[in-house]
Each structure stands twice: as structure tokens, then as C-alpha cells.
Amino acid sequence: MTETAPKTSTRPGSVLFGLLAVIPALLLLLSGYVVPTVRTLLASFTDVDMLGRDAEQVGLENFADSFSDFAGSLVWPLVFAVLVTLTAIGGGGILAYLAARAGRPGRWTARIAFALPMAALATAGAAASWVLTFDLSDGANPLLAQYLTYFGAAVGLGATAFLLVFRRSTRPRDAWAGTLLVSGVIAASALAIGLQSFGFPYVLGRTPDGPRYATPAVLIFDQAFRTFQLGAASAVAVLLGLLLAVLGIGVAVWLILSRARIVPADQPASAEQGTAPASTAGWRVAASVVAGGLLLLGLAGLTPWLLNSVGFDTAAVRGSLFTHLASTWLPPLISTIVGVLAAALAGYGIGALRPLGRRSELLLLPFAPWLFVGLAGLAPDAWMHRTEDGSAFLFLIPPASLTIPVLFGSALLFRGVRWTSALPVVGLAALITWVVQAQDTLWPIIAGYEIDSAPMQVVVLQAIQLFGVQDAVPIGWLYPLPVLLVVAAAVGAVQVLVLDRLALRTGRDTDTDPAAAPPVSADAGH
């Protein structure tokens, strides 16, 4: 096999349009992440609060006062990250290996089996369901409940990621670089999720004196919106942002140095395995047994939410149900459309148009510090600088709309895959982003202060406080089962029809690597 240099277009038009494609994402990065981060840093050195007093400089006092609480809030997120990482790598990785050895039937079984758990991303509804299903008077560890709820999703996402590696080869010497890369990204993502977990700790872990199990996200919320100390909350947000920036930069540098890219898996199944199709029967049985066992565990963790998702009682709904549903789904839809479009456009410019040639992936570095940053660290600044136009609906639109993980994923996709194959994956990422934002707990609690038009998350939590019984809590309206089934069907369809035909490759391009063919010219005939 002869190694060849990557064939990238150096035409002036490609360079120009590639750079122009990144500009919308850079503007959203600047307005949604960079400026709020700078303002948060400046606020962390003041005693600004929500009482309208003139803020004064306090130096490092907020950091000194908050550091011990912040350090304590890292314990359970670290435990959660370890559990999720072991589940995704151990359960998902083993399942992916068996499914890859089993050929197409094994891969399809693994992909379809976990479509429902991967679509069940109802954070607020799932957390509320644990309260309604179990007696939590003696306390419950919310991050353990969160882990059990999303056990199936962790396995499914892990299997999906590792199948991209094993779709190329199941031989360890061929797959070790991709396996290490995927494992590192999973570990970093699990830690970022744990650090910014809010819904479960807020709903399950609170006492009259404050949170029983605090995460940095809960600590920021309590200091900003319970004790009104925006300066102290900003200091915690800065500390959280530093940790997330290290994770984001580390993952970005790893992706760039490894030259990771998604390419078509153009080899037939029998050639991939190096064996005759008849010899895959045993692997199919093993893959089916492991998939079935892991799926049962995943569905068991989802049971509290699935049982309560049939609750459509509207006794606690004030005002129009349609208004509450619109407040739940429409503001995140606006944020998702803007953020994903800008991210996908930038990913196409970086991955397909290649404006800097071999070094085009360096354009990912400006986005890297905020790769894993969610709303928790941006919430205090978003509140302090909200638009005073009287529009509660506009305030419900989540800030920082740019979806940076989609930008990174799009760059990997468009680097080696035609846009016709990449767009369904980007579309699925947009759908999942919309669902995750629509089921978020943090921003609706902060922004949904209008009782008659609050998002359903606020309605559900208020119903629990008022009624405390299952029959009066409208959890079913938060993420209706028909919507869940549609999302699950979309996940399964993209998994089988698109993702199953793709593979992750690292290292130098070769003359047999589909990524060596420039996507620009490949798409010219479409």
C-alpha cells in the first residue's frame, strides 16, 4: 500500500468559501461564549448581586470563599463520570466488538436495540419520576439515579462510537488508535456531563438548607438564584469553565494530531471479518445475548420515567396547555436551528473545502475551550445581561446557541464523506440537540417565571410541590410517548442506513482511503 498526501483543493474559491463558511460560527462563538466568559470573569472579582446594589471590587474573595464548596462539588461528578465511562467503554465497546464480528445482522441488532434508550433524554421528567415512584424521604443519590436512568443511552452511544472503529477492522493492531481516541472522548464527555448535571441533583438532592448532593452546576444556581450572590456564582462558573476548557482543548488537540476523520466503510462484511459468513453465527448469538442483557438493564433504569410518562393530568396546568407546550419546544427549536446550521456550515468549510489544506483542522482550536461548555457556567451572565424588552418568550430561548460538538462532528464527517451521507447524521444531531434543550431543567427554571406560559418542566416541578402525588403531575406532556417513538425511529433509521456504512480512521491518508478524495469534487456531480 502506498502512502499519498491528502488530496485537498487549493483553488482560491475553495479557500475563500471555506473561510467564509466559518464566519457565522465564529460570530456566534464570540457573542454566545467569548463575551459572556469575559464578563463572567470580570463579575467574579466583584460583589454584584440581584438586589440592584452598586457592585464593588472584592479581588479574589469570591474565589477564596467558594473554592472549598467547589472542590466538594467535584466528588460525585467524578464518580458519575467513572461509572458512565466504564459503562460506555466496557458495555458499549464489548457489544460493538461482538456486533462487528457478527457482520451486518449483528451490527443492525446492536444499533436498533438501543434506539429507544438513546432517544429517552427527558432529564426533568426522569428526575421527577424518581420522586414519584420511590420514597425518597431518607434521601437518594441523584447522580446514581441519573446513571441508572441513562445506562442504556451510555451503552448505545458507546456501541455507536466503537462500531465506527471496528467497522474498519476488528484486529487490535488496526483499531488501537481509534479505540483510544474514542475512549478518551467518552471519558471527557462523561466528566463534562457530570460536572454540569443539574436536573437530577436539583430535583432529587435538595433539602430546606440547600442541595444534599451538589454539583458545580447546582452550586452556581444556588449562589446566583437562591442567595442572589452573582459575584460568587461567577467565580464558581470561572472555575468550572477552566476545567471544561482543559477537557475541550485536550480533545481537540488529540483529534487534530490523530488526523481523525469519518470515511465510507466500503469493504464488504465478509472481507472485513476475514472469514466466511457462515463462521459469524456464533458471534451473532453472542452479540444478541449481550445486547439483550444490556438492553434489559437499560430499560430497567428507564422504568420510573416510562411508568410515569402516561400521566396527562392537567389539574396543575394553569393557563393554556398549548401555551405551555409551545414554551417548552419552540424556544429550543429556534436555538437549535441557528446553532446547528452555523455549526454544520463551519464543519463543511473546515472538513470539505479545506481552506488551510492539511492544517484546516487548526480552525477548530478557537472553538475548543468551549467544546463541552453548557448553560450552567453561562447562566449568571445571561441573567445579568438579559434583554429588558418584556418578552418572556424570547428570554426562554437558550443562550449560546452554537452547538460546538456538532461543529466538531461535522468537520470529521465532511472531511471524508459526501454531503449526501453526512446530512442525515447532522439532521439527527440537530434532532437530539432540540430534544435535550427542550428537556433541560436549568434554563426553564431561570427563564420561565411567567406562570401561565412557563415551560412544562416548571409546571411539573410545581405540581410535585403542590400535589406530591402521581395522578396530578402531568409528566406525560413533558416528553409525550409518540414524540419519543418518532425520535427513536429516527435514531434507528440513521444508525442502520447511514452510520452503519461509515468508519472512523486515524493517521495518514492512503491511496485507498476514501478520505483522500476531495469531498468538493466528489460532490460536484450531485
N, C-alpha and C positions, 0 to 999 in steps of 0.2 A: 504494500500500500504506500503510495507516495503522498507525502505531506505537501500541501499547497497553501499559499496565503489566502486569507478570506477575500472573496471577490466582492468588493463594495464599490458602489457607484461614487465616482469623484466628479460627476458633472456639476457645473456651477448651480444649475437649477435644483438638484437634489440637496446640495449643501444649503442653499438659501431656504428652500421649503422645509428642510429638516430643522433648521434653527427656528424658523417662524412657527413651526408646529409646537415647539416647546414653550413659546412665549405665554400663551394663556395659562398654562400650568404654573409658570414662574410668577405671573401676576397673582394668581390665587394663593401660591405659596407665600408671597410677600404679604398680602393682605390678611390671609387667614392664619398664618403660622408665625412668620418672622416678626411682624409688627406686634402682634399680641404677646409673643415671647419677650420682646424687648420691654414692652410696657409692664409685663408681669415682673420682670427683673427689677425695674425701677420702683414698682409698688412694694416690692419685698423689703425695701430699705426704709419704708415709711410706716406710720401707724394709721393708714387710711382705713375707714370703716364704712358701714352702711347707714350711719346716723347723720351724715352731712357735715361733720366737723372738718375744719381745715387740716389736711394731713401735714405731719411734721416728720423730719428725718430722724430715724432711730438707729441708723447704722446696721450692724449685724445682730441687733437684739432679737428680731423675729427669728432668725436662723438659730440663735442660741436657745431660745425658748422652745422652738418646735423640733429641734433635732432629735431629742430623745423619743418623743412621740412618733416621729417619722421612722426612726430606726426600729421601734417596736412594731410599727405597722407593716414592716417588711417580712415578718416571720411567716405568717400564714400564706401570703402570696408566693413565697419561696416554696413552701410545702405544696401548694396547689400546682405550681409550675413543674415541680418534680413529678407529681402524680400524672399530670397531663402529658408530660414529655415521655414518661415510661409507657403510658398507655398508647400514645400515638406511634412511638417508635417500636415498642415491643409488640403490642397487639396489631396495630396497622401495618408495621413492617413485616411481621411474620405472615400475616394474611396476604399482603401484596406478593411476597416471595412465593407462597404456595399457589396463589392465583396465577402468577406469571408462568410458573412451571406447568400449570394445568391447561394453558392455552386459552383460546378465546372464551369457551364456556366458563372457565374458572374466573377469568377477569370480569366478565359480564356479571357473574353471580356476586362477586365482591362489590362491584360498582353499584348494582341495583339494590342490593340488600341494605345498604346504609344511606340510601337517598332520603328516607324519611327522617332518621336522626340528624342528618346534615341540614335538613330544612327546618327542624324544630328549634328555632332560635328565639323563643319567646322568653326573654330574660325576666321581665316584670311578671308575666303570667305564671312562669315556672316557679319563681320565688314565692309568689302569693299562694300558689297551690300547696307548697310545703307547709305553709302556715295553716291552711285549711284542712290538710289531710292528717297531720300529726300534732300531738300535744307537745308544744314547744315551750311549755311553762318553765321547764327546767333548763332551757337554753338549748341551742343547736349550733353546730359549727356551720356557718353559711357557706364557706368555701368548700367544705366537704360535700354539702348538698349540691352546690354548683357543679362540682366534679362528677358526682353521680348522675346528675341531670344530663350533662354533656359528654358522658362516657362514650356513647355511640357516635356522637359527632367527632370526637377526638380520634376514634378508631377509623371512621370513614375518611376523614381528612388525611390521616396518616397513610392509610392504604392508597388513597389517590395520589399523594405525593411520591410514595415509594414505587408505585406502579409506573410512574414516569421514568424512574431509574431502571427498574427491572424489565421494562418494555423493550429496552435495548439489549440487555443481556442479564442472565441470572448468575453468571460466573463472578465470584467475588473480586477477582483481579480486574475485571472490566467495570464493575459497579461501585468500587470502594469510594472513589472521589465523589460521585453523585450521592451515594448513601451518606457520607459525612456531611456534605453540603445540606442535604435535606434535613438531616438530624439537627444540625446547627440552627437552621431557620425555624424548625419546630420548637426547639428549646427556647430560642429568643422570643418567639411569638407567645409561647405559653407564659413566660415570665412577664411579658408586657401586658397580657390579658389579666394575669393575677394582680399585678400592681395597680391596674385601673379598674378592677372589679368593683362595682357599686351596687347593682340591683340586689343581689343575694345578701351581702353584708348589711345593706340598708334595711331591707325588709325583715330578715331573719335575725340579725345580730344586734338589734337596738334595745336599750334599756332606758328608763327615765333619766338616767345620768349620762347617757351617751352610748356610743357603739360598744358592744361587747367584743366584737372581733373587727378591729379597724383595719382598713387598707389605706394606702395613701390617698385614693380617690375619696373614700369616706371621710378621712381626716380633713381634706381640703374642703369638702362640702360642709362639714360641721363648723369649721372655723370661719368660713365665709358666710354661711346662710343660717347657722344656728346661733353662733355667738357674735356674728357680724364683724369679725376681725379679718378684713380683706387683706391687710398687710401680712398678717401671719399666714393666711391661706396662700398668698402669693409666694411666700418663702418656701412652703411645702411644695407648691407647684414647681418652683425652680429646681428643688432637689429631685423631684420626680422626673422633671424634664431632662436633667443631666443623666440620670440612669437610662432613660429611654433613648437619649441621643447616642450614648455609648453603644447600646444594642443596635440602633439603626445604622450607625456608621460602620460597626463591625460587620454586619450582614452585607451591607452594600459593598464594602471593600472585598469581602470574600467572594461575592458574586462576580465582581469585576475581574479579580485575579484568577478565578477559576474559569473565566470565559464561558459562563453558563448560558445555555440557550435551549429553547424548545424546538425540536425538529420533527418532521414526519417519521413515524415508525414504519418504514417502508418494507421491512422484511416480513415474509410470511411466518405464521406462528410456528410451523414445523422447523423452519430454518433458525428461528430464534432459540428454540429449545435444544436444537442439535440432536433431536431424537425423532422417532417416528410417532405420529399422532396417537397410535394405539397405546404407547407407553405412558401417556398422560392420564390414563384412567385412575391410577392410584392418587396422583396429585389432585385430580378433580374431587375425589372423595375427601381427601384431607382438607382441601380448600373449603368445601361445602360444610364440613363438620366445624371447622374453626370459625367460619363466617356465621354459621347458625348459633354457635355458643356465644360469640361476642355480641351478636345482634340481640339475643335474649337478654344479656346483661344491659345492653344499651336501652332496650325498651323498658326493662325494669326500672332504670333510673328515670325514664320519662313518665312512668305510670302516674305519679301525683298530678302532673300537668295534664296528661291525656284524660284522666278521670274528671278533672275539673273544667276541661275545655268545653264541656257541654252545658256549662252554666250561662244561660242567656237571660237571667232575671234582670229586669230594668228598674227595679224598685229604687236602686241607689242612683239612677241616672237622672240628673237634673237638666232640664232643657231638652233639646232635640238630640236623639241618638245619632242621627245623620251628622249633626254638627260635631259631636264628639269623635265620630269615626273619621270625618274629614280632617279634624285637628290632629288625629293620630297618624294618618297616612299621607296627606298631601304635603305638609312642610318637609318631611324627609324625602319625598319624591322630588321636590324642587332641588334640594341639596344634592341628591344622588345624580340627577340628570346633569347638572352643572359640573359636579366634581368628577364623575366618571367620564364624561365626554372630554373634558380637558386632560384627564389622565391618559385616556386611550389615545388621544391625538398626540400627546407628548411621547407616549410609548411607541407610536408608529414613526414619529420623526426620529427617535433615537435608534430604534431597532431595525426599521426598514430603510429609511432614507440615508442613515449613516452619515450625518453631516461632518463628523470628525474622523471618518474612516475607522481604523482599528480602535481608536480611542473614543468612539462615540459614547460608550458606556460611562465615561467620565462625567457626562452630563447628568447622571443620576446622583452624583455626590451632593449637589446643593439641596436635594430633597432628603438625603439620608438621615440627618439629625431628627427629622420629624416622621420617619417611616412608621414608627409604632406609636406616635402620639395621638391620643384620643381626646375626648372633650373634657376629661377630668381636670387636666392641668390648664386648660384654656377657659374654664367656666368663670373664675373670678373676674378675669379681664373682660370676657364677653358681657358679664353683668354690668360692670362699671362703665363700659362704653356702648351700651345698647342704644339703639336709635329711639329717641323720645318723640315718636310720631303717633303714639296712641294705638298702634296696630298690634294687637296681641297675636294675630295670625303670623305676621312677618317675624315676630320675635320667636315663634315656635320653630322657624327654620334653623336647623343646627348650624352653628358657626363652623368655619374651617371646612368648606365643602370639598376641597380637593382630596380625592381618595388616593393617597400616595401608594399604598400596596398595589392597587390596580395599575398605577403607572409603572411600577417595577415589573409586575407580571406581564403587562402589555409589551414592554421593551424586550423581555425574554421571548415572548410569543412571536412578535413581528420580526425578530432577528432571524428566525429560521422557518417560519410558517407563513403561508399565503394568507392574505387578509380574509379570504372566504372561509378559512378554517379557524382563524383567530377570533373573528367577530362573535360567533356563538359563545365562546368562552368569556369574552368581555361582557357580553349580554348577561350571562349567568352571574358573573361577578357583580354587575350592576343590580340584578335582582336581589342577590344576597345582601348587598350593601343597603338596599332600600329596606329589606325586612329587618336587618339588625338595627338600623336607625329608628325604624318605626316601633320596635320593641324595646328600645332603650328606656332606662328608668331615670337617669340623671337629668338630662335636659328637659324632659316634660315636667318634672317636679319643679325645676327652677323657673321655666318659662310659662308653664300652664297655670297661671294664677287666676284666670277668669273661670269661675266655677261652671258657668253654663256652656262653656266651649272648651273645657280642658281636655287634653288627650285621655284616652281610655286608661292609661297607666295611672293617672291621678284619680280617675273615677274608681278604679279597682281598689287602690290603696285606701281611699276614703271609705269605701264600702266595708272593708275589713275593720277599720277603726270604729265605724258606726254600728255595724251589724254583728261582725265577728262570726257569722255562720255562712256556710257554703251556699245556701239557697238564695241569698240576697247579693252575692258577689258575681257580677257579670263578666267572668273571666273569658267566657266563650266569645265575647265581642272583641276582645283584645287582639287575638290572632285566630280568626274563625277557621274551623277544620277544613272547609272547602278551599280556603286560601292556602292552608298548609299542604293539602294534597296537590294543588296546582304547582306550588313551589317544588315539592318533592318530585313530581313528574318532570319538571324542567331540569332538576338536578340529575335525575336518572337518564334523561334523554341526551343531555350534553355529555355526560360521562360515557355513555355507550357509543354514541355516534361521532363524537369529536375527540374527547380526551383519550379514549382507548386507542386512537390512531397516532398519538403523539408520544414523544420520548424526550427525556432530559439528557443533554450531553454537556460535557465539560472538556476543557483542554483545547488544543489546537484544532482548527478546521482541517479537514482532509478532502481529498478529491472525491470521496464517496459520501461526504457529509452533505445532506440537503441544505444545511445552513450556508454552505459555501456558495450556493446560487443566490444572487441578489434578489430579495423579495420584490424589489421595484420592477425589475424586468420580468420576473415570473408573473406578476400581476398584470402586466401590460396587455396580455391577451384576454383579460376578463372584462 
